[in-house]
Amino acid sequence: MFARRHKTCAMRLQEKRRNSTLSGMSEVPTASARQPSLNHIEAWVFDLDNTLYPASSNLFAEIDRRMGEFIATELRVDAIEARRIQKDYFRDFGTTLRGLMVNHAIEPTLFLEYVHAIDVSILSPDPGLETALARLDGPKIVFTNGSSRHAEKVMDRLGIAHHFDGVFDIAAAEYLSKPDPAAYYALVRRHALAPAATAIFEDLTRNLAPAAAMGMTTVWVRNASPWSEDVARAEAPVHVHHETEDLVDWLEQAIAARCIGPGRR
């Protein structure tokens, strides 16, 4: 595996130097305290919704709508009250589901099955992401507050499922959701991760705080969706080490940087 990576990196380095000479641009971004080097990263953890696929697809809008329907039906409230409950629980408990479990003893599997009964064909296969993941050395894991079945459907649709070594869903975390630190420790134990050698990608900055506290390198995948409480942020909080609005482009740059970083020449 290492020999193959070394050969591939050497080929990419030659191409990058040739292109840089032609364009007059620098080869790769330099590391800093805020944007540390990625050379030490051995494992890659990705959130699912609005991270592995673009928020602009509006797939999550359907999940959001079905959450409201579930609450209105189960709690026998109107749509306005259901919306208030949904957003209050998301803010206070990390997920709407956790709030429903704590305050109303809702069976989690019923909720997850209902809200994820959606048509994922709204997503398009993503060959760019597939290529980037294929070139990214090390185990790759999906860490989601949703269900593994939903994650598998989405990954199959994107054409990237074969690149992942596992899905750590909310059931695996015993229904403790991000950003509860206990969910992150459970992830690390299950997949034998070394936090200091792990990078994590998220669309919500609050879900990166516990990861940073554990020593992970954090990447914020920004978006302007209605579900992002970070949409009005002028700059990232201190626990965010890297940020991007284009996951594929960021991964391609990271791969190039790892190829020519210290110890990789």
C-alpha positions as CSV (number, residue, x, y, z in Angstrom):
1,M,0.0,0.0,0.0
2,F,2.8,2.5,1.0
3,A,4.8,1.8,-2.2
4,R,1.7,2.4,-4.3
5,R,1.0,5.7,-2.5
6,H,4.6,6.8,-2.8
7,K,4.6,6.2,-6.6
8,T,1.2,7.9,-7.0
9,C,2.4,10.9,-4.9
10,A,5.6,11.2,-7.0
11,M,3.6,11.3,-10.2
12,R,1.2,13.9,-8.7
13,L,4.1,16.0,-7.5
14,Q,5.6,16.1,-11.0
15,E,2.3,17.2,-12.5
16,K,1.8,19.8,-9.8
17,R,5.2,21.3,-10.2
18,R,4.8,21.4,-14.0
19,N,1.3,23.1,-13.7
20,S,2.6,25.5,-11.0
21,T,5.5,26.5,-13.3
22,L,3.1,27.2,-16.1
23,S,0.7,29.2,-13.9
24,G,3.2,30.9,-11.6
25,M,1.1,29.8,-8.6
26,S,2.4,28.2,-5.4
27,E,2.1,24.4,-5.2
28,V,0.1,23.8,-2.1
29,P,-1.2,25.8,1.0
30,T,1.3,26.1,3.8
31,A,0.5,24.8,7.3
32,S,-0.1,27.2,10.2
33,A,-1.4,27.1,13.7
34,R,-4.9,27.5,12.5
35,Q,-4.5,25.2,9.5
36,P,-2.1,22.5,10.7
37,S,-0.4,20.0,8.4
38,L,-2.3,16.9,7.5
39,N,0.8,14.6,7.1
40,H,0.1,12.9,10.5
41,I,-3.5,12.0,9.6
42,E,-4.2,8.3,9.4
43,A,-8.0,8.1,9.6
44,W,-10.8,10.2,8.2
45,V,-14.2,10.7,9.7
46,F,-17.1,12.3,7.8
47,D,-20.5,13.5,8.8
48,L,-23.2,12.5,6.3
49,D,-26.0,14.9,5.7
50,N,-25.0,18.3,4.2
51,T,-21.3,17.2,4.3
52,L,-20.8,14.2,2.0
53,Y,-23.4,15.7,-0.3
54,P,-24.0,19.4,-0.9
55,A,-26.6,21.1,1.2
56,S,-27.9,22.8,-2.0
57,S,-29.4,19.4,-3.1
58,N,-32.1,20.0,-0.5
59,L,-32.3,16.4,0.4
60,F,-32.3,17.3,4.1
61,A,-35.4,19.5,3.5
62,E,-37.4,16.3,3.0
63,I,-36.0,14.8,6.2
64,D,-36.7,18.1,8.0
65,R,-40.3,18.1,6.7
66,R,-40.9,14.5,7.9
67,M,-39.5,15.3,11.3
68,G,-42.3,17.9,11.7
69,E,-44.9,15.5,10.5
70,F,-43.8,12.8,12.9
71,I,-43.9,15.2,15.9
72,A,-47.3,16.6,14.9
73,T,-48.7,13.1,14.7
74,E,-47.1,11.6,17.8
75,L,-47.6,14.5,20.1
76,R,-50.9,15.6,18.6
77,V,-49.9,19.2,18.0
78,D,-50.3,21.5,15.0
79,A,-47.6,22.2,12.5
80,I,-46.5,25.4,14.1
81,E,-46.1,23.8,17.5
82,A,-44.4,20.8,16.0
83,R,-41.9,23.1,14.3
84,R,-41.1,24.9,17.6
85,I,-40.6,21.6,19.4
86,Q,-38.4,20.3,16.6
87,K,-36.0,23.3,16.6
88,D,-36.0,23.7,20.4
89,Y,-35.0,20.0,20.8
90,F,-32.3,20.3,18.1
91,R,-30.8,23.3,19.9
92,D,-31.1,21.9,23.4
93,F,-30.3,18.2,22.9
94,G,-28.2,18.1,19.8
95,T,-30.9,16.3,17.8
96,T,-34.6,16.4,17.7
97,L,-34.7,12.7,18.4
98,R,-32.8,13.0,21.7
99,G,-35.3,15.6,22.9
100,L,-38.2,13.4,22.0
101,M,-36.7,10.4,23.8
102,V,-36.0,12.3,27.0
103,N,-39.2,14.3,27.2
104,H,-41.7,12.0,25.5
105,A,-40.2,8.5,25.6
106,I,-40.4,8.2,21.9
107,E,-39.1,4.9,20.4
108,P,-36.0,6.0,18.4
109,T,-36.3,3.4,15.7
110,L,-39.9,4.5,14.8
111,F,-38.6,8.1,14.4
112,L,-35.6,7.2,12.3
113,E,-37.6,4.9,10.0
114,Y,-40.2,7.6,9.4
115,V,-37.9,10.6,8.8
116,H,-35.5,8.6,6.6
117,A,-38.2,7.1,4.4
118,I,-37.2,9.4,1.5
119,D,-36.2,9.2,-2.1
120,V,-32.5,9.8,-2.3
121,S,-32.6,10.0,-6.1
122,I,-32.6,13.8,-5.8
123,L,-28.9,13.3,-5.3
124,S,-26.6,12.8,-8.3
125,P,-23.7,10.3,-8.3
126,D,-20.5,12.2,-7.4
127,P,-17.5,11.0,-9.5
128,G,-15.3,13.8,-8.2
129,L,-15.9,12.8,-4.6
130,E,-15.4,9.1,-5.5
131,T,-12.1,9.9,-7.1
132,A,-10.9,12.0,-4.2
133,L,-11.8,9.3,-1.6
134,A,-10.1,6.7,-3.7
135,R,-6.8,8.7,-3.5
136,L,-7.2,9.4,0.2
137,D,-5.0,7.0,2.2
138,G,-6.3,5.5,5.5
139,P,-9.6,4.2,6.9
140,K,-12.7,6.3,6.2
141,I,-15.8,6.3,8.5
142,V,-19.2,8.0,8.4
143,F,-20.2,9.4,11.8
144,T,-23.9,10.4,11.7
145,N,-26.7,11.4,14.0
146,G,-29.0,9.5,11.6
147,S,-29.3,5.8,10.9
148,S,-26.8,3.4,9.2
149,R,-29.5,2.5,6.7
150,H,-30.0,6.1,5.7
151,A,-26.2,6.5,5.4
152,E,-25.9,3.4,3.2
153,K,-28.6,4.6,0.9
154,V,-27.0,8.0,0.5
155,M,-23.5,6.6,0.0
156,D,-24.8,4.1,-2.6
157,R,-26.5,6.9,-4.5
158,L,-23.3,9.0,-4.5
159,G,-21.3,6.0,-5.6
160,I,-18.9,6.1,-2.7
161,A,-20.0,3.4,-0.3
162,H,-17.1,1.1,-1.3
163,H,-14.6,3.6,0.0
164,F,-15.8,3.5,3.6
165,D,-14.8,1.1,6.3
166,G,-17.8,1.6,8.5
167,V,-20.8,3.7,9.6
168,F,-21.1,4.8,13.2
169,D,-24.7,5.9,13.6
170,I,-26.8,7.2,16.4
171,A,-27.8,3.6,17.4
172,A,-24.1,2.6,17.7
173,A,-23.7,5.6,20.1
174,E,-26.6,4.3,22.1
175,Y,-28.7,7.2,20.9
176,L,-26.3,9.8,22.4
177,S,-26.0,12.3,19.6
178,K,-23.3,14.8,18.4
179,P,-22.2,17.0,20.1
180,D,-22.3,14.9,23.2
181,P,-18.6,14.0,23.9
182,A,-19.7,10.5,24.9
183,A,-20.7,9.8,21.3
184,Y,-17.2,10.7,20.1
185,Y,-15.5,8.5,22.7
186,A,-17.7,5.6,21.6
187,L,-16.7,6.2,18.0
188,V,-13.0,6.2,18.9
189,R,-13.4,2.9,20.9
190,R,-15.4,1.1,18.3
191,H,-13.0,1.9,15.4
192,A,-9.8,2.0,17.4
193,L,-9.0,5.5,16.3
194,A,-6.1,7.6,17.5
195,P,-7.7,11.1,17.9
196,A,-4.4,12.9,17.3
197,A,-4.2,11.1,13.9
198,T,-7.8,11.6,12.9
199,A,-9.4,14.3,10.8
200,I,-13.2,14.9,11.1
201,F,-15.5,16.8,8.6
202,E,-18.7,18.4,9.7
203,D,-21.2,21.0,8.4
204,L,-22.0,22.2,12.0
205,T,-19.2,23.8,13.9
206,R,-20.7,22.9,17.3
207,N,-20.2,19.2,16.3
208,L,-16.5,19.9,15.8
209,A,-15.8,21.2,19.3
210,P,-15.7,17.9,21.2
211,A,-13.5,16.4,18.4
212,A,-11.0,19.2,18.7
213,A,-11.0,18.8,22.5
214,M,-10.0,15.2,21.9
215,G,-7.1,16.2,19.6
216,M,-8.7,15.6,16.2
217,T,-8.0,17.8,13.3
218,T,-11.3,19.5,12.4
219,V,-12.7,20.5,9.0
220,W,-15.8,22.7,8.7
221,V,-17.7,22.2,5.4
222,R,-19.6,25.5,5.3
223,N,-22.9,25.9,3.6
224,A,-25.7,28.5,3.6
225,S,-28.6,26.1,4.2
226,P,-31.5,27.0,6.5
227,W,-30.4,24.2,8.8
228,S,-26.9,25.6,9.5
229,E,-26.8,27.8,12.6
230,D,-23.3,28.8,11.4
231,V,-24.7,30.6,8.3
232,A,-24.2,34.1,9.8
233,R,-20.6,33.4,11.0
234,A,-18.0,35.8,9.7
235,E,-15.2,33.5,10.7
236,A,-14.8,30.0,12.1
237,P,-14.5,29.5,15.9
238,V,-11.1,28.6,17.3
239,H,-11.9,24.8,17.4
240,V,-12.1,24.7,13.6
241,H,-8.7,24.1,12.0
242,H,-9.7,24.1,8.4
243,E,-12.8,25.2,6.5
244,T,-14.1,24.9,3.0
245,E,-17.3,25.3,0.9
246,D,-16.2,22.6,-1.5
247,L,-15.3,19.2,0.0
248,V,-13.9,17.7,-3.2
249,D,-11.6,20.6,-3.9
250,W,-10.4,20.6,-0.3
251,L,-9.7,16.9,-0.4
252,E,-7.8,17.2,-3.7
253,Q,-5.6,20.0,-2.1
254,A,-5.1,17.9,1.0
255,I,-4.0,14.9,-1.0
256,A,-1.5,17.1,-2.9
257,A,-0.2,18.6,0.3
258,R,0.3,15.2,1.9
259,C,2.2,14.1,-1.1
260,I,4.9,16.8,-0.9
261,G,4.8,17.6,2.9
262,P,7.7,16.8,5.3
263,G,8.7,13.1,5.0
264,R,6.6,12.6,1.8
265,R,9.1,13.8,-0.8
